[in-house]
C-alpha cells in the first residue's frame, strides 16, 4: 500500500492571501479616487471663496493658498496610482509587486482606519522572510 507523497507548503499564507490583497488594493485606490472627485467641488468652493472674505489685518497668515488643491490632487493621484499598480502587480504575480506593496503599505499606515488596516494586512502577509520565499514560488516567470 503506497501513500501519496506529502507536499508541504502548497497553501502558504502568501498563496491564500495574494488574490485578496490585490483586490483590496484596487478597491482601496479606486475608492480614494472616487472620494477625492466627490470632495473636490466642496473643497474648491471653500478654498476658492471662503478665504477671500478674511481681512488681511485680522488674519496674519498668508491667504495665498491656491496651491493646496493642486498639490493635494497630485498626492491623491500618486497614492491611488501606486495602489492600483500594487493591486495589478499582485494579481498578476509580478516579481516587483511585493517590494512595491511593502513600501506603499508602510506609507498607507497613516490613513486610518482603512489604510491602516490594509497596510497591516499587507505587512502581515508579505513582510516575513518566509513570505519572500513563498512569493517567489507564485510569481510569474
OpenMM code with the backbone's topology and positions (N, CA, C; nanometers):
from openmm import Vec3, app, unit

residues = "UNK UNK UNK UNK UNK UNK UNK UNK UNK UNK UNK UNK UNK UNK UNK UNK UNK UNK UNK UNK UNK UNK UNK UNK UNK UNK UNK UNK UNK UNK UNK UNK UNK UNK UNK UNK UNK UNK UNK UNK UNK UNK UNK UNK UNK UNK UNK UNK UNK UNK UNK UNK UNK UNK UNK UNK UNK UNK UNK UNK UNK UNK UNK UNK UNK UNK UNK UNK UNK UNK UNK UNK UNK UNK UNK UNK UNK UNK UNK UNK UNK UNK UNK UNK UNK UNK UNK UNK UNK UNK UNK UNK UNK UNK UNK UNK UNK UNK UNK UNK UNK UNK UNK UNK UNK UNK UNK UNK UNK UNK UNK UNK UNK UNK UNK UNK UNK UNK UNK UNK UNK UNK UNK UNK UNK UNK UNK UNK UNK UNK UNK UNK UNK UNK UNK UNK UNK UNK UNK UNK UNK".split()
positions = [
    Vec3(0.0836, -0.1174, 0.0000),
    Vec3(0.0000, 0.0000, 0.0000),
    Vec3(0.0887, 0.1245, 0.0000),
    Vec3(0.0774, 0.2007, -0.1070),
    Vec3(0.1578, 0.3230, -0.1191),
    Vec3(0.0747, 0.4428, -0.0756),
    Vec3(0.1418, 0.5359, -0.0123),
    Vec3(0.0742, 0.6598, 0.0249),
    Vec3(0.1208, 0.7696, -0.0686),
    Vec3(0.0357, 0.8641, -0.0890),
    Vec3(0.0696, 0.9770, -0.1752),
    Vec3(0.1764, 1.0612, -0.1063),
    Vec3(0.2713, 1.1131, -0.1847),
    Vec3(0.3742, 1.1974, -0.1229),
    Vec3(0.3111, 1.3246, -0.0652),
    Vec3(0.3613, 1.3634, 0.0478),
    Vec3(0.3096, 1.4844, 0.1105),
    Vec3(0.3786, 1.6058, 0.0503),
    Vec3(0.2980, 1.7029, 0.0165),
    Vec3(0.3512, 1.8272, -0.0392),
    Vec3(0.3351, 1.9344, 0.0684),
    Vec3(0.4458, 1.9788, 0.1211),
    Vec3(0.4419, 2.0808, 0.2245),
    Vec3(0.4430, 2.2190, 0.1613),
    Vec3(0.3701, 2.3088, 0.2220),
    Vec3(0.3727, 2.4469, 0.1763),
    Vec3(0.2910, 2.4720, 0.0516),
    Vec3(0.1978, 2.3815, 0.0177),
    Vec3(0.1176, 2.4017, -0.1014),
    Vec3(0.0320, 2.5264, -0.0885),
    Vec3(-0.0327, 2.5391, 0.0260),
    Vec3(-0.1125, 2.6587, 0.0504),
    Vec3(-0.0515, 2.7350, 0.1670),
    Vec3(0.0397, 2.8205, 0.1359),
    Vec3(0.1046, 2.9012, 0.2378),
    Vec3(0.0238, 3.0281, 0.2596),
    Vec3(0.0692, 3.1078, 0.3526),
    Vec3(-0.0005, 3.2329, 0.3817),
    Vec3(-0.0066, 3.3217, 0.2578),
    Vec3(0.1017, 3.3311, 0.1831),
    Vec3(0.1038, 3.4149, 0.0631),
    Vec3(0.0068, 3.3599, -0.0413),
    Vec3(0.0063, 3.2281, -0.0607),
    Vec3(-0.0841, 3.1677, -0.1575),
    Vec3(-0.2303, 3.1969, -0.1234),
    Vec3(-0.2625, 3.1904, 0.0043),
    Vec3(-0.4013, 3.2097, 0.0459),
    Vec3(-0.4460, 3.3552, 0.0374),
    Vec3(-0.3551, 3.4495, 0.0526),
    Vec3(-0.3965, 3.5893, 0.0680),
    Vec3(-0.3581, 3.6805, -0.0484),
    Vec3(-0.2828, 3.6337, -0.1452),
    Vec3(-0.2329, 3.7226, -0.2507),
    Vec3(-0.3462, 3.7779, -0.3374),
    Vec3(-0.4442, 3.6947, -0.3692),
    Vec3(-0.5575, 3.7388, -0.4505),
    Vec3(-0.6395, 3.8432, -0.3757),
    Vec3(-0.6652, 3.8178, -0.2488),
    Vec3(-0.7415, 3.9118, -0.1666),
    Vec3(-0.6684, 4.0443, -0.1536),
    Vec3(-0.5364, 4.0397, -0.1339),
    Vec3(-0.4581, 4.1630, -0.1236),
    Vec3(-0.4671, 4.2460, -0.2514),
    Vec3(-0.4538, 4.1802, -0.3651),
    Vec3(-0.4617, 4.2524, -0.4919),
    Vec3(-0.5952, 4.3210, -0.5107),
    Vec3(-0.7028, 4.2510, -0.4804),
    Vec3(-0.8371, 4.3080, -0.4948),
    Vec3(-0.8585, 4.4225, -0.3965),
    Vec3(-0.8141, 4.4042, -0.2726),
    Vec3(-0.8302, 4.5106, -0.1725),
    Vec3(-0.7523, 4.6357, -0.2097),
    Vec3(-0.6311, 4.6203, -0.2642),
    Vec3(-0.5541, 4.7378, -0.3053),
    Vec3(-0.6234, 4.8116, -0.4195),
    Vec3(-0.6800, 4.7366, -0.5140),
    Vec3(-0.7528, 4.8013, -0.6231),
    Vec3(-0.8755, 4.8759, -0.5708),
    Vec3(-0.9528, 4.8122, -0.4850),
    Vec3(-1.0723, 4.8762, -0.4303),
    Vec3(-1.0378, 4.9986, -0.3459),
    Vec3(-0.9366, 4.9865, -0.2630),
    Vec3(-0.8955, 5.0989, -0.1776),
    Vec3(-0.8515, 5.2183, -0.2626),
    Vec3(-0.7762, 5.1920, -0.3669),
    Vec3(-0.7257, 5.3003, -0.4514),
    Vec3(-0.8371, 5.3643, -0.5335),
    Vec3(-0.9240, 5.2835, -0.5886),
    Vec3(-1.0354, 5.3381, -0.6668),
    Vec3(-1.1328, 5.4152, -0.5779),
    Vec3(-1.1554, 5.3664, -0.4571),
    Vec3(-1.2403, 5.4390, -0.3636),
    Vec3(-1.1771, 5.5732, -0.3253),
    Vec3(-1.0460, 5.5761, -0.3080),
    Vec3(-0.9773, 5.7020, -0.2779),
    Vec3(-0.9920, 5.8039, -0.3894),
    Vec3(-0.9816, 5.7582, -0.5139),
    Vec3(-1.0027, 5.8486, -0.6276),
    Vec3(-1.1461, 5.8990, -0.6321),
    Vec3(-1.2407, 5.8094, -0.6125),
    Vec3(-1.3813, 5.8484, -0.6154),
    Vec3(-1.4134, 5.9472, -0.5037),
    Vec3(-1.3631, 5.9232, -0.3848),
    Vec3(-1.3861, 6.0140, -0.2728),
    Vec3(-1.3273, 6.1520, -0.3008),
    Vec3(-1.2110, 6.1561, -0.3639),
    Vec3(-1.1497, 6.2854, -0.3959),
    Vec3(-1.2318, 6.3588, -0.5011),
    Vec3(-1.2825, 6.2870, -0.6003),
    Vec3(-1.3637, 6.3507, -0.7037),
    Vec3(-1.4940, 6.4060, -0.6464),
    Vec3(-1.5489, 6.3391, -0.5457),
    Vec3(-1.6704, 6.3890, -0.4809),
    Vec3(-1.6383, 6.5092, -0.3922),
    Vec3(-1.5263, 6.5067, -0.3231),
    Vec3(-1.4910, 6.6139, -0.2303),
    Vec3(-1.4358, 6.7374, -0.3001),
    Vec3(-1.3845, 6.7219, -0.4187),
    Vec3(-1.3177, 6.8330, -0.4873),
    Vec3(-1.4060, 6.9570, -0.5065),
    Vec3(-1.5316, 6.9462, -0.5503),
    Vec3(-1.6122, 7.0691, -0.5647),
    Vec3(-1.6317, 7.1434, -0.4331),
    Vec3(-1.6506, 7.0709, -0.3245),
    Vec3(-1.6700, 7.1358, -0.1948),
    Vec3(-1.5411, 7.2031, -0.1477),
    Vec3(-1.4294, 7.1350, -0.1658),
    Vec3(-1.3017, 7.1932, -0.1247),
    Vec3(-1.2635, 7.3124, -0.2109),
    Vec3(-1.2910, 7.3048, -0.3399),
    Vec3(-1.2574, 7.4182, -0.4266),
    Vec3(-1.3426, 7.5386, -0.3917),
    Vec3(-1.4669, 7.5161, -0.3516),
    Vec3(-1.5501, 7.6291, -0.3081),
    Vec3(-1.4950, 7.6888, -0.1797),
    Vec3(-1.4572, 7.6036, -0.0847),
    Vec3(-1.4052, 7.6526, 0.0425),
    Vec3(-1.2757, 7.7297, 0.0233),
    Vec3(-1.1803, 7.6708, -0.0491),
    Vec3(-1.0519, 7.7369, -0.0671),
    Vec3(-1.0595, 7.8494, -0.1686),
    Vec3(-1.1575, 7.8462, -0.2563),
    Vec3(-1.1677, 7.9493, -0.3585),
    Vec3(-1.2403, 8.0737, -0.3129),
    Vec3(-1.3462, 8.0560, -0.2319),
    Vec3(-1.4294, 8.1701, -0.1974),
    Vec3(-1.4244, 8.2079, -0.0503),
    Vec3(-1.4238, 8.1121, 0.0364),
    Vec3(-1.4352, 8.1417, 0.1794),
    Vec3(-1.3141, 8.2157, 0.2333),
    Vec3(-1.1971, 8.1868, 0.1832),
    Vec3(-1.0776, 8.2514, 0.2371),
    Vec3(-1.0634, 8.3963, 0.1921),
    Vec3(-1.1326, 8.4348, 0.0868),
    Vec3(-1.1221, 8.5731, 0.0397),
    Vec3(-1.2034, 8.6686, 0.1267),
    Vec3(-1.2878, 8.6155, 0.2140),
    Vec3(-1.3694, 8.7009, 0.2994),
    Vec3(-1.2929, 8.7513, 0.4214),
    Vec3(-1.1777, 8.6948, 0.4511),
    Vec3(-1.0992, 8.7395, 0.5652),
    Vec3(-1.0300, 8.8714, 0.5333),
    Vec3(-1.0175, 8.9519, 0.6349),
    Vec3(-0.9427, 9.0756, 0.6225),
    Vec3(-0.7968, 9.0441, 0.6543),
    Vec3(-0.7059, 9.0968, 0.5757),
    Vec3(-0.5636, 9.0645, 0.5953),
    Vec3(-0.5120, 9.1090, 0.7315),
    Vec3(-0.5669, 9.2147, 0.7861),
    Vec3(-0.5202, 9.2608, 0.9166),
    Vec3(-0.5700, 9.1710, 1.0299),
    Vec3(-0.6846, 9.1078, 1.0123),
    Vec3(-0.7388, 9.0205, 1.1155),
    Vec3(-0.6796, 8.8795, 1.1101),
    Vec3(-0.6286, 8.8415, 0.9965),
    Vec3(-0.5789, 8.7055, 0.9770),
    Vec3(-0.4351, 8.7143, 0.9295),
    Vec3(-0.3373, 8.6974, 1.0202),
    Vec3(-0.1978, 8.7256, 0.9857),
    Vec3(-0.1326, 8.6223, 0.8930),
    Vec3(-0.1905, 8.5024, 0.8786),
    Vec3(-0.1278, 8.4017, 0.7927),
    Vec3(-0.1462, 8.4384, 0.6456),
    Vec3(-0.0572, 8.3951, 0.5604),
    Vec3(-0.0722, 8.4263, 0.4178),
    Vec3(-0.1978, 8.3602, 0.3613),
    Vec3(-0.2741, 8.4361, 0.2865),
    Vec3(-0.4009, 8.3864, 0.2346),
    Vec3(-0.3865, 8.3264, 0.0956),
    Vec3(-0.2696, 8.3312, 0.0407),
    Vec3(-0.2492, 8.2731, -0.0914),
    Vec3(-0.2348, 8.1221, -0.0766),
    Vec3(-0.3483, 8.0545, -0.0736),
    Vec3(-0.3495, 7.9102, -0.0542),
    Vec3(-0.3996, 7.8389, -0.1791),
    Vec3(-0.3827, 7.8993, -0.2930),
    Vec3(-0.4318, 7.8388, -0.4159),
    Vec3(-0.3508, 7.7163, -0.4571),
    Vec3(-0.2395, 7.6925, -0.3947),
    Vec3(-0.1558, 7.5771, -0.4265),
    Vec3(-0.2006, 7.4505, -0.3561),
    Vec3(-0.2867, 7.4606, -0.2547),
    Vec3(-0.3231, 7.3452, -0.1735),
    Vec3(-0.3984, 7.2396, -0.2540),
    Vec3(-0.5013, 7.2790, -0.3274),
    Vec3(-0.5806, 7.1806, -0.4008),
    Vec3(-0.5024, 7.1116, -0.5122),
    Vec3(-0.4261, 7.1819, -0.5947),
    Vec3(-0.3469, 7.1080, -0.6935),
    Vec3(-0.2442, 7.0143, -0.6289),
    Vec3(-0.1832, 7.0574, -0.5201),
    Vec3(-0.0860, 6.9723, -0.4508),
    Vec3(-0.1535, 6.8481, -0.3929),
    Vec3(-0.2684, 6.8679, -0.3276),
    Vec3(-0.3420, 6.7536, -0.2708),
    Vec3(-0.3915, 6.6605, -0.3808),
    Vec3(-0.4326, 6.7159, -0.4936),
    Vec3(-0.4783, 6.6331, -0.6058),
    Vec3(-0.3640, 6.5473, -0.6589),
    Vec3(-0.2468, 6.6046, -0.6709),
    Vec3(-0.1302, 6.5279, -0.7166),
    Vec3(-0.0990, 6.4161, -0.6179),
    Vec3(-0.1050, 6.4454, -0.4876),
    Vec3(-0.0786, 6.3423, -0.3870),
    Vec3(-0.1818, 6.2292, -0.3925),
    Vec3(-0.3085, 6.2655, -0.4096),
    Vec3(-0.4136, 6.1631, -0.4172),
    Vec3(-0.3941, 6.0771, -0.5413),
    Vec3(-0.3640, 6.1400, -0.6543),
    Vec3(-0.3426, 6.0631, -0.7780),
    Vec3(-0.2198, 5.9729, -0.7666),
    Vec3(-0.1125, 6.0217, -0.7053),
    Vec3(0.0068, 5.9379, -0.6873),
    Vec3(-0.0212, 5.8195, -0.5955),
    Vec3(-0.0864, 5.8482, -0.4823),
    Vec3(-0.1174, 5.7407, -0.3882),
    Vec3(-0.2090, 5.6364, -0.4522),
    Vec3(-0.3109, 5.6829, -0.5216),
    Vec3(-0.4029, 5.5894, -0.5861),
    Vec3(-0.3359, 5.5166, -0.7014),
    Vec3(-0.2515, 5.5855, -0.7748),
    Vec3(-0.1804, 5.5213, -0.8846),
    Vec3(-0.0890, 5.4100, -0.8358),
    Vec3(-0.0175, 5.4366, -0.7277),
    Vec3(0.0683, 5.3324, -0.6714),
    Vec3(-0.0147, 5.2163, -0.6162),
    Vec3(-0.1287, 5.2476, -0.5560),
    Vec3(-0.2157, 5.1417, -0.5050),
    Vec3(-0.2716, 5.0551, -0.6164),
    Vec3(-0.3115, 5.1174, -0.7264),
    Vec3(-0.3612, 5.0413, -0.8419),
    Vec3(-0.2491, 4.9571, -0.9001),
    Vec3(-0.1301, 5.0137, -0.9078),
    Vec3(-0.0145, 4.9388, -0.9572),
    Vec3(0.0163, 4.8182, -0.8680),
    Vec3(0.0071, 4.8369, -0.7363),
    Vec3(0.0280, 4.7261, -0.6430),
    Vec3(-0.0789, 4.6194, -0.6635),
    Vec3(-0.2042, 4.6614, -0.6735),
    Vec3(-0.3122, 4.5651, -0.6922),
    Vec3(-0.2971, 4.4839, -0.8192),
    Vec3(-0.2670, 4.5509, -0.9298),
    Vec3(-0.2489, 4.4808, -1.0568),
    Vec3(-0.1258, 4.3902, -1.0500),
    Vec3(-0.0182, 4.4393, -0.9921),
    Vec3(0.1035, 4.3591, -0.9807),
    Vec3(0.0838, 4.2344, -0.8965),
    Vec3(0.0112, 4.2476, -0.7862),
    Vec3(-0.0145, 4.1304, -0.7021),
    Vec3(-0.1068, 4.0311, -0.7724),
    Vec3(-0.2071, 4.0808, -0.8410),
    Vec3(-0.2970, 3.9905, -0.9121),
    Vec3(-0.2267, 3.9184, -1.0273),
    Vec3(-0.1317, 3.9854, -1.0894),
    Vec3(-0.0569, 3.9239, -1.1992),
    Vec3(0.0665, 3.8488, -1.1510),
    Vec3(0.0898, 3.8510, -1.0214),
    Vec3(0.2043, 3.7813, -0.9596),
    Vec3(0.3378, 3.8292, -1.0153),
    Vec3(0.3527, 3.9590, -1.0275),
    Vec3(0.4783, 4.0170, -1.0765),
    Vec3(0.5822, 4.0155, -0.9651),
    Vec3(0.7090, 4.0015, -1.0021),
    Vec3(0.8174, 3.9956, -0.9022),
    Vec3(0.8330, 4.1269, -0.8253),
    Vec3(0.8166, 4.2396, -0.8918),
    Vec3(0.8364, 4.3696, -0.8297),
    Vec3(0.7207, 4.4089, -0.7380),
    Vec3(0.6073, 4.3417, -0.7476),
    Vec3(0.4872, 4.3837, -0.6746),
    Vec3(0.5028, 4.3701, -0.5236),
    Vec3(0.5763, 4.2694, -0.4786),
    Vec3(0.5935, 4.2519, -0.3339),
    Vec3(0.6682, 4.3703, -0.2735),
    Vec3(0.7764, 4.4101, -0.3366),
    Vec3(0.8547, 4.5231, -0.2850),
    Vec3(0.7726, 4.6512, -0.2866),
    Vec3(0.7042, 4.6769, -0.3976),
    Vec3(0.6216, 4.7979, -0.4061),
    Vec3(0.5070, 4.7920, -0.3057),
    Vec3(0.4480, 4.6751, -0.2856),
    Vec3(0.3392, 4.6618, -0.1886),
    Vec3(0.3880, 4.6915, -0.0473),
    Vec3(0.5069, 4.6477, -0.0132),
    Vec3(0.5603, 4.6755, 0.1206),
    Vec3(0.5832, 4.8245, 0.1408),
    Vec3(0.6394, 4.8910, 0.0403),
    Vec3(0.6655, 5.0351, 0.0519),
    Vec3(0.5349, 5.1128, 0.0622),
    Vec3(0.4412, 5.0825, -0.0262),
    Vec3(0.3137, 5.1551, -0.0275),
    Vec3(0.2330, 5.1252, 0.0988),
    Vec3(0.2403, 5.0033, 0.1484),
    Vec3(0.1642, 4.9713, 0.2699),
    Vec3(0.2197, 5.0458, 0.3911),
    Vec3(0.3507, 5.0652, 0.3972),
    Vec3(0.4082, 5.1428, 0.5077),
    Vec3(0.3605, 5.2877, 0.4999),
    Vec3(0.3544, 5.3426, 0.3791),
    Vec3(0.3066, 5.4795, 0.3635),
    Vec3(0.1564, 5.4916, 0.3898),
    Vec3(0.0836, 5.3841, 0.3693),
    Vec3(-0.0612, 5.3852, 0.3869),
    Vec3(-0.1013, 5.3655, 0.5333),
    Vec3(-0.0097, 5.3271, 0.6174),
    Vec3(-0.0420, 5.3056, 0.7587),
    Vec3(-0.0975, 5.4309, 0.8259),
    Vec3(-0.0646, 5.5492, 0.7746),
    Vec3(-0.1087, 5.6735, 0.8385),
    Vec3(-0.2455, 5.7198, 0.7891),
    Vec3(-0.3191, 5.6344, 0.7179),
    Vec3(-0.4522, 5.6695, 0.6665),
    Vec3(-0.5596, 5.5882, 0.7380),
    Vec3(-0.5898, 5.6205, 0.8656),
    Vec3(-0.6884, 5.5401, 0.9381),
    Vec3(-0.8288, 5.5587, 0.8808),
    Vec3(-0.9154, 5.4651, 0.8977),
    Vec3(-0.8996, 5.3308, 0.9511),
    Vec3(-0.8655, 5.2286, 0.8423),
    Vec3(-0.9117, 5.2537, 0.7183),
    Vec3(-0.8969, 5.1512, 0.6145),
    Vec3(-0.7534, 5.1386, 0.5650),
    Vec3(-0.6836, 5.2488, 0.5507),
    Vec3(-0.5441, 5.2431, 0.5077),
    Vec3(-0.4571, 5.1730, 0.6097),
    Vec3(-0.4829, 5.2007, 0.7361),
    Vec3(-0.4070, 5.1342, 0.8423),
    Vec3(-0.4334, 4.9839, 0.8413),
    Vec3(-0.5600, 4.9460, 0.8284),
    Vec3(-0.5945, 4.8035, 0.8266),
    Vec3(-0.5333, 4.7335, 0.7051),
    Vec3(-0.5416, 4.7971, 0.5886),
    Vec3(-0.4844, 4.7369, 0.4681),
    Vec3(-0.3328, 4.7306, 0.4766),
    Vec3(-0.2708, 4.8325, 0.5323),
    Vec3(-0.1260, 4.8312, 0.5491),
    Vec3(-0.0799, 4.7211, 0.6427),
    Vec3(-0.1495, 4.7046, 0.7548),
    Vec3(-0.1138, 4.5984, 0.8493),
    Vec3(-0.1352, 4.4617, 0.7856),
    Vec3(-0.2452, 4.4448, 0.7152),
    Vec3(-0.2733, 4.3167, 0.6498),
    Vec3(-0.1664, 4.2841, 0.5455),
    Vec3(-0.1274, 4.3848, 0.4663),
    Vec3(-0.0245, 4.3641, 0.3646),
    Vec3(0.1089, 4.3281, 0.4288),
    Vec3(0.1459, 4.3994, 0.5329),
    Vec3(0.2717, 4.3695, 0.6015),
    Vec3(0.2676, 4.2315, 0.6665),
    Vec3(0.1533, 4.1921, 0.7210),
    Vec3(0.1413, 4.0609, 0.7841),
    Vec3(0.1600, 3.9493, 0.6815),
    Vec3(0.1089, 3.9717, 0.5595),
    Vec3(0.1192, 3.8677, 0.4567),
    Vec3(0.2572, 3.8673, 0.3921),
    Vec3(0.3109, 3.9832, 0.3570),
    Vec3(0.4278, 3.9893, 0.2695),
    Vec3(0.5607, 4.0202, 0.3381),
    Vec3(0.5617, 4.0674, 0.4611),
    Vec3(0.6861, 4.1125, 0.5223),
    Vec3(0.7772, 4.0022, 0.5759),
    Vec3(0.7276, 3.8962, 0.6379),
    Vec3(0.8210, 3.7970, 0.6951),
    Vec3(0.9147, 3.7390, 0.5888),
    Vec3(1.0336, 3.6998, 0.6323),
    Vec3(1.1324, 3.6469, 0.5377),
    Vec3(1.0818, 3.5206, 0.4694),
    Vec3(1.0035, 3.4412, 0.5391),
    Vec3(0.9447, 3.3222, 0.4773),
    Vec3(0.8493, 3.3617, 0.3646),
    Vec3(0.7832, 3.4769, 0.3789),
    Vec3(0.6909, 3.5236, 0.2753),
    Vec3(0.7650, 3.5575, 0.1463),
    Vec3(0.8882, 3.6036, 0.1578),
    Vec3(0.9669, 3.6322, 0.0369),
    Vec3(0.9882, 3.5049, -0.0433),
    Vec3(1.0198, 3.3965, 0.0254),
    Vec3(1.0381, 3.2687, -0.0442),
    Vec3(0.9060, 3.2179, -0.1009),
    Vec3(0.7991, 3.2328, -0.0254),
    Vec3(0.6682, 3.1887, -0.0727),
    Vec3(0.6228, 3.2701, -0.1925),
    Vec3(0.6512, 3.4010, -0.1897),
    Vec3(0.6100, 3.4863, -0.3019),
    Vec3(0.6870, 3.4498, -0.4280),
    Vec3(0.8123, 3.4130, -0.4135),
    Vec3(0.8917, 3.3723, -0.5298),
    Vec3(0.8321, 3.2508, -0.5985),
    Vec3(0.7676, 3.1633, -0.5226),
    Vec3(0.7081, 3.0439, -0.5841),
    Vec3(0.5808, 3.0750, -0.6619),
    Vec3(0.5145, 3.1870, -0.6308),
    Vec3(0.3901, 3.2199, -0.7017),
    Vec3(0.4107, 3.3237, -0.8110),
    Vec3(0.5282, 3.3829, -0.8214),
    Vec3(0.5491, 3.4883, -0.9204),
    Vec3(0.5525, 3.4327, -1.0608),
    Vec3(0.5172, 3.5195, -1.1536),
    Vec3(0.5181, 3.4813, -1.2941),
    Vec3(0.6629, 3.4672, -1.3421),
    Vec3(0.6884, 3.3709, -1.4274),
    Vec3(0.8263, 3.3529, -1.4763),
    Vec3(0.8705, 3.4657, -1.5681),
] * unit.nanometer
topology = app.Topology()
chain = topology.addChain("A")
for resn in residues:
    res = topology.addResidue(resn, chain)
    for name in ("N", "CA", "C"):
        topology.addAtom(name, app.Element.getBySymbol(name[0]), res)
